Amino acid sequence: MSIYEFTKGKKVDVDYETGYHFVITYLSENKLHWDALSKIAEGAPAHEDEPYTSYDLGDGKYMVNWIEESGLVVSQIADFANGRVYAFMTWPDENARGKRAELLHKGTLKIMD
């Protein structure tokens, strides 16, 4: 089952321990919408629609990946069975190794009715 089928018609609350908090809606098999509820980077948008790809890892776990217009890349493991989320984010940064900054974080997620 795809993550779209799993969450169809509902929103997903994603709350990272790093202070980032989002609500994600999977609009179709290849497009999602996110809204930032808290901390965002300076100059970053508060919401966007993104093309995404995902894999069903089984047991209520999904790997979800997208590239934002700004160049920010998100690779996320959404573990609905245990209410946990893990993400690796990377974005352009001329002063960082490989000219990419990175953030690895974890948190909670839940499907909202």
C-alpha positions in Angstrom: 0.0 0.0 0.0 1.3 3.4 -0.9 1.7 6.2 1.7 -0.9 8.1 -0.2 -3.4 5.2 0.2 -2.4 4.8 3.8 -3.0 8.5 4.7 -5.6 9.5 2.0 -7.9 12.3 3.2 -5.9 12.9 6.4 -3.0 15.0 7.6 0.2 13.7 9.2 1.6 15.6 12.2 5.4 15.5 12.2 7.1 16.9 15.3 10.9 16.7 15.4 13.0 16.9 18.5 15.1 19.7 16.8 12.1 22.1 17.1 10.8 21.7 13.6 7.1 20.8 13.4 5.1 20.2 10.2 1.8 18.9 9.0 2.1 16.9 5.8 -0.8 16.1 3.5 -0.2 13.5 0.7 -2.2 15.0 -2.2 -1.6 12.2 -4.6 0.8 9.3 -5.3 3.5 11.8 -6.2 2.6 15.2 -4.7 2.6 16.3 -1.0 1.9 19.5 0.8 3.6 20.6 4.0 2.9 23.4 6.4 5.5 24.5 9.0 3.9 24.9 12.4 7.0 26.2 14.2 10.7 26.8 13.6 11.7 27.5 10.0 15.0 28.7 8.5 15.4 32.4 7.8 13.8 33.2 4.4 12.3 29.7 4.0 8.6 29.4 3.0 6.0 28.4 5.6 4.4 25.9 3.2 4.9 24.3 -0.2 3.7 21.6 -2.5 6.4 19.1 -3.4 6.8 16.2 -5.9 7.9 13.1 -3.9 8.8 9.5 -4.2 8.2 6.8 -1.6 8.7 3.2 -0.8 6.5 0.9 1.4 9.0 -0.7 3.7 6.3 -2.9 5.3 4.9 -3.0 8.8 3.6 0.6 8.6 6.9 2.1 7.6 7.6 4.3 4.6 10.6 5.9 3.1 9.6 9.3 1.6 12.0 11.6 -0.4 11.6 15.0 -2.0 13.6 17.9 -3.3 12.3 21.4 -2.6 12.6 24.3 -5.0 15.3 25.9 -2.7 17.5 22.8 -3.1 16.7 21.4 0.3 16.5 17.6 0.1 14.5 15.5 2.6 14.8 11.8 3.1 12.4 10.6 5.7 11.5 7.3 7.3 7.8 7.5 8.5 7.2 4.7 11.0 3.4 4.9 11.6 3.4 1.6 13.5 5.5 3.1 16.3 4.7 6.8 15.9 8.3 7.7 15.0 9.9 9.7 12.2 13.5 10.0 11.2 14.8 12.4 8.6 18.0 13.5 6.9 17.9 17.0 5.4 20.6 18.6 3.3 20.7 22.0 1.5 23.1 24.2 -0.4 25.8 25.8 1.8 29.0 27.1 0.2 30.9 26.8 3.5 30.0 23.2 4.3 31.6 20.0 3.3 30.7 19.2 -0.3 28.9 22.6 -0.3 25.9 21.0 1.4 24.8 21.5 5.0 23.0 18.7 6.8 20.7 17.9 9.6 19.7 14.5 11.0 16.8 14.4 13.3 14.0 12.3 14.8 10.7 12.8 16.3 7.1 11.7 16.5 4.4 11.4 13.9 0.7 10.7 14.0 -2.2 10.7 11.6 -4.7 13.4 12.3 -8.4 12.8 11.8 
